[in-house]
Amino acid sequence: MKTFNTTGTCRPNEHYMVDITERLEIIRGMVAQGNYFCVNRGRQYGKTTTLAALADFLQNDYCVFSISFEGLDDSSFKSASTVSAEFLKILKRHARVNGSSEAMQSLLKEVVPLGCKEIASTDFTEVIDELCTLSEKPVIVMIDEVDQASNNDGFITFLGVLRNMFLSREMFRTFQSVILAGVYDIKNLKLKIRTEDEHQYNSPWNIAVPFDVDMSLSANGISGMLAEYKADHNLTFDEVFVGQMIRDYTAGYPFLVSRICQIIDGEHYTWDKEGVLKAVNSLLKESNTLFDDMQKKLTQFPGLSDMLKSIIFGGKRVPFNYYNHDINIAVMFNFVKEEGGATNIACRIFETWLYNYYISLDKPSHIYQLGEYEKNQFVHDGFLDVRLLIERFCVHFNEIYRPGHDDQFIEDNGRKIFLTYLRPIINGIGNYYCEAQTRDLTRTDIIIDYLGQQYIVELKIWRGQSYNERGEKQLAEYLERYNLQTGYMVSFCFSKTKKLGLLPPVELNGRTLIEAIV
């Protein structure tokens, strides 16, 4: 029986997988054109699985060497000569294991004897020329885990050798296509071997074409995978609905998709809205290699961390520009994506994880401790009493922050203060995320998932009655989209004459709006 896999390469005969044939067809077209390119995506984004599937997909038309630099030590990359020798050693092993022609195996055995540690670039070029001549099919090389090599200048120089061979391909034969796979973009390799104040970009492989193939998993693809699982296990559920919901939370990030499915399957959760929300909650509480790597990157790149905090807490719209250093890094690690010209967090799960992470870094505040102390009073018969929650938040906020408050401080931190109060109340049972489409300096819609139910709380800055009425209309429309009857609003008001606290409910377009002023 197949399983959901989140470690190592996914294989169609062993694991439930999304059909990526369309992606492979696009890549095959790039190979046919003789393109050299690098598959750069964040950790556990399906790079290795894609290369494995691609090798099988191309084997009838090409001689494919699918290799990896994983496990090699730094001595292998101290110079271009040592990289060349190690590269040919790996090709020799691959040729033997995969049954390449005797002529190709004999050549590699001859030029790379046991104990060989260095091969000059000119000799390397001649070997590749002869290797490609002996092959009956065009030769393709796919190198996984190039980050392992990119810590070293020797690998940078080796890329230059490949580049020169490509540029001189009219003089001698070389690879039809070279595909590198790793987290770091080629032009950012020196981020790993230079300090921040040195030159950060270089072009050791400026022959590479952009790799713009969408590697996220689509809702239809996820649904197709779940249909196979449903048939195998003789289950009945709406795989289209579940597939779309998983896509909504993960934006198709392969590890997150597989992990949610793995949790539902392993914990015997129901394949419906409640089951998905339980799995998301379990995922956000666990320690895994993806979240470990995210935490490491936030520490390693403080500018990246500051930008992410300004987006999720400050509600600031950061215009997307790939040449902005922090945005460039965030895209490379799959923290963010471009939407409508703005820089937004890549997916709901990442956003919630970031909220939880940043709140955990702060010393327990008074507002957090009050949320922890009062949390038991907000749940009745399995439902979260959001009306009482925002009412108590108003009381505590005005007690703690109102006297002599700094308006700018409140405007910049109001969202964080509310989420800090909310976190201990739903901790361990529910989660929350912000709707990117409504997040700006004046308004943010927070979606709370709790025990299979969803609640919408709009946080905004009070800008006058007419502006508030427009906000009420927007919230009512938003509730209709989520098929909810009641919505909640918390307005941060800086007027000393405005009445504070819970307001009478507002009925609008068949929806009930409960508002509070702090």
C-alpha angles and dihedrals in degrees: 000000000000122000138200109260130207100163125071128338119346113229122198095225093051108030140045105251140175112247106255098178092120090055092049092051090056092050091047088057090054091050092049089056090054095247125168112208146153126236102217119181137138125274115302094005095138099267096134093042090051092051092049092050091045092054090056091042094055103035096099093057103030143037099243125200106190107184140157136216091208113130098021116128128228093262088071090062104040092111141004088257093057091045090051091052093047091046092054091046089057091047089051092053091045092050091051096046095043097044102246117179118294090241092057092045092049092050094051092044090052098047096040107046121177112286094023108149105166137035121182117240092243091053091046090054091052092049092052090047091054093042092054090046092054093049117093090210133045109275122238126188122200116187118193126196095025088161086077088064100034094079087078135070089219090070091049089056091047089056087056089055090054089048093052091049090053092049091049097045092121088066098049140359121272140160118316089219138355118205121190123191128197146108098264119074112235094245089052097052091107089062083079097048103033133062119249093257094056129080105294106190133061139161108228089148105030091153089073117111121220115272104217098160113138106240096177117110115251125226090245091050092050090047090052091052091049091049089059091048091048092052093047092052096038092237132152120220140120102268092181093058093043092046092052092047092051089048090051092056098040104030083225096297099166098221093048092048093051093042094053090049090046092053094048090049096044096043093041092236117166118267094239140082094293093049094049092050091050090051092049090051092050091048093052092052096051132086113234138159094261095054090042089056092047091054090049093052093049089055094043095050110038092177089059091050093050092050093051091050091051090054100046100036105024096043088225119163107228110198110232114246119158091207092061101104097222093046091048091054092045091053092047091055092042094242093129143021135199117255122172092338093308132108109242133176109269098240144350094258092054091048094052091045090052092049091051093045097050094043089051091056092062121082110256104277128210091254091052092049091051090052089050092048096048101036097105093063095060100068122076122173092340095310127112112237098221093169091062090041095058091041091056091043089057091052094049095041093053091047095050106032108019104078107083091343122177108239094208091050091053093046092051096042107029094103093048092049092052093047091047089056092044097048100073091042095061098023114136094009109049143022139202141208137180124246105242093207092062100036115110139124093289106031141033129172113212118201113206118200112199128163092336094311128107128215129186122215119181116207116196146153114255107247100167137292098288091051090048092053091053088051090052091053092049092050092049090053090047091052089053090054090053092042092238127143101203131047134179134220131196115189123193104215126190096189113112091207098052115106110245130212136044116346128209112276117268121220112210130165091341093309130110118227120196113197135191130188121210 
